[in-house]
Amino acid sequence: MIRRSEIGLTLFPMKATEIEITEPLELTESQRGLVDMHSFLNMLNVLLGEMFLIAMTAKDAGTLGHSLALAEELRRQLDARRFDQSLADVMDGAQRIFQTEMAQLLQKQPDLRANAELQESVANIQSVFKVLRVRTAEYVARLSRPDAWVAFDIVKLTDDFLNFFAAVEKNSKGRYRIVFNIAAQEPADYLVNLRIESVAGDTITMPPVLQDVFRDLIANARKYTPAGGMIVAGLADTGAEIRMAVEDNGRGIPPGELQRVVQFGYRASNAKDVRTKGGGFGLTKAYLAAKRHGGRMWIKSALGSGTRVTLCIPHPRAPLATATP
């Protein structure tokens, strides 16, 4: 059996404080909705920002008018937790309309084809749409069975996370790269060590919401770690439980705030200077997911050295489902 301490590498001193999170978490229905939808809302905020940037570059307020209107409508519907297959279809339609409006803009202003910043924004938007399609399919699939455990193909799951890293890097617009080989790391690069393994061999079985949790924890680690840092992320299915650990060598969390950082919207006192499009819900979502499935969560941190978040969730005895290809 894989012990909790064996998941991932150790990036910071063992003298770091580690505690099990046990504080009660009481959220209103509205707050639970925000936690559930925040990753979609964050991506829509990126889309809107890039579309506004394109309109400013084109010096035409009407540029991408339909695309902007659709993105705003999607954000309103998500704020109201109106998420179903019809909304997924609207997302697909929004991408088609964006492509049409961009083609019209470039036909009207062909000089913009040589504008590097505009082309970068277009590439970022396309990348976000790609990730949105994956997230939407995941979310729709688990709507009818929110507590089901699903067997995922490890190769496909790994590819999905690699696409996520690619989107994060593209959104940085050249400020940093994300690399997976220490020999390729430059001073401004993040080095990521990602590993997914299972006693079942080619599949790993877990609640689908853990895909979101894993991505959010990785995004948090990147956000609070300076460029040039390292992130270690692991998923392991022992057959008895699913284990997740994400560790970084970033700024860390003050010892007295470890229990509080899972509370809705709370940000550590040493992280308030970090600009972010998120709402501070990543650790809240992780804790909710762990508790919902009868699991436990630990946070280990040392100021100026890094943070490690670990989740352990026992396997159910009920029959398992299989992920849709």
Secondary structure, 3 states (H helix, E strand, C coil): CCCHHHCCCCCCCCCCEEEECCCCCCCCHHHHHHHHHHHHHHHHHHHHHHHHHHHHHHCCCCCCHHHHHHHHHHHHHHHCCCCCHHHHHHHHHHHHHHHHHHHHHHHHCHHHHHCHHHHHHHHHHHHHHHHHHHHHHHHHHHHCCCCCCEEEEHHHHHHHHHHHHHHHHHHCCCCCCEECCHHHCCCCCEEEEEEEEECCCCEEEECCHHHHHHHHHHHHHHHCCCCCCEEEEEEEECCCEEEEEEEECCCCCCHHHCCHHHCCCCCCCCCCCCCCCCCCCHHHHHHHHHHHCCCEEEEEEECCCEEEEEEEEECCCCCCEECCC
